[in-house]
Amino acid sequence: MLADSGIEEIDSENVIECIYDLSELDKEILSLLSGDEELRSSEIAERINKDQSTAYRSLEKLSDCGLIYKEKHNIRNGGYYFLYSRRPLEKIKQEARKTVDRWYEEVVEAVQELNGL
């Protein structure tokens, strides 16, 4: 079992979930954004049947992880809104590999520095 994730084995279905510590809601939103359309947070909240603030928190996490794009659009009479879309799958895979490679190097270095248990 992988730490506290509840995941028994890493496979193609859960590898991104493991790397980025995604919740069920995060995965649902990422799946919703897997098409070509861009959506506002209000549209996403409506489609997943959650409060907009709940959807927004998940969108911020996904954006911070680099899994989705967040594009600001200005409104003519003042104000703005954001449109969200998923990054291309190849870019997500590339970044995930870099993250795992970095972790590997850090773990190898930490093991090398072990002085006892």
LINNORDA-V896850 format. One record per pair of residues at least 6 apart in sequence whose C-alpha atoms are under 7 Angstrom apart, sorted by sequence separation. I is the first residue (numbers start at 1). J is the second residue. D is the distance in whole Angstrom. If there is no record, write none. Layout:
<<I | J | D> <I | J | D>>
//
This chain:
<<1 | 7 | 6> <2 | 8 | 6> <45 | 51 | 6> <62 | 68 | 6> <63 | 69 | 6> <74 | 80 | 4> <1 | 8 | 4> <45 | 52 | 5> <63 | 70 | 7> <73 | 80 | 5> <74 | 81 | 7> <1 | 9 | 7> <72 | 80 | 7> <73 | 81 | 5> <72 | 81 | 6> <73 | 82 | 6> <42 | 52 | 6> <45 | 55 | 5> <72 | 82 | 4> <41 | 52 | 7> <44 | 55 | 7> <71 | 82 | 5> <72 | 83 | 7> <70 | 82 | 6> <71 | 83 | 5> <70 | 83 | 6> <71 | 84 | 6> <41 | 55 | 7> <70 | 84 | 5> <41 | 56 | 6> <69 | 84 | 6> <70 | 85 | 7> <68 | 84 | 7> <69 | 85 | 5> <68 | 85 | 6> <69 | 86 | 6> <68 | 86 | 4> <69 | 87 | 6> <67 | 86 | 6> <68 | 87 | 5> <67 | 87 | 6> <67 | 92 | 6> <26 | 58 | 6> <40 | 82 | 6> <40 | 83 | 5> <39 | 83 | 5> <40 | 84 | 6> <20 | 65 | 7> <38 | 83 | 6> <39 | 84 | 5> <38 | 84 | 5> <39 | 85 | 7> <38 | 85 | 5> <37 | 85 | 7> <33 | 85 | 6> <34 | 86 | 6> <33 | 86 | 5> <30 | 86 | 7>>
//
